[in-house]
Amino acid sequence: MHIRKTMSGTKLIPRVFVFKSNKYFYPGLANDDENKVIMSMICKKSEKEIVSLAKKMSKKLSKYDKLVFDRSGYKYHGLVKLFVETLRENKVNI
């Protein structure tokens, strides 16, 4: 199933995406209309660092009224769920 076929971010409603490597966790914000990455961050794949990164990122994302979350094919559990739930706790509307 193609996830991104039905999901895209715009200037007003950007897309929050995640990528996981063996060592690092990369969340970012994209505007698919202009094919631009607005912001991206990096941290190690530990729960403590992902929570602190999500708190930092939520301060920057609070200026958007609404966001679209793209899990990039990863299951919604573990680190991906922790990241999104921390954003929601910090008043980010996903």
C-alpha positions, 0 to 999 in steps of 0.5 A, spaced: 500 500 500 502 506 498 502 511 503 504 518 500 499 517 494 493 519 499 497 524 503 501 530 502 503 537 505 502 544 503 504 550 505 498 551 510 498 544 513 505 541 512 507 534 513 511 531 519 515 525 517 520 520 520 526 516 518 529 511 522 536 508 521 540 503 526 543 509 530 539 515 529 532 518 528 530 523 523 523 527 524 522 533 519 517 537 516 515 538 509 511 542 504 510 537 498 507 543 493 514 546 493 518 539 494 521 543 500 523 540 507 522 546 511 525 543 517 529 537 519 532 534 526 536 528 528 537 525 535 540 518 537 534 512 537 533 512 545 527 514 548 530 520 552 533 523 546 526 522 542 522 526 547 527 532 548 527 532 541 519 532 540 519 538 545 524 542 542 520 541 535 513 542 538 515 549 540 517 550 532 511 547 530 506 550 534 505 556 529 502 551 524 494 550 526 494 543 523 499 538 521 499 531 517 503 525 520 507 521 515 509 514 519 513 513 512 511 505 512 513 504 519 508 501 524 505 506 529 508 503 535 515 504 539 519 510 538 514 513 532 508 513 537 512 516 543 515 521 538 507 523 536 504 522 542 510 527 545 508 532 540 500 531 541 502 532 549 505 539 547 499 542 544 501 540 536 495 539 532 496 532 528 
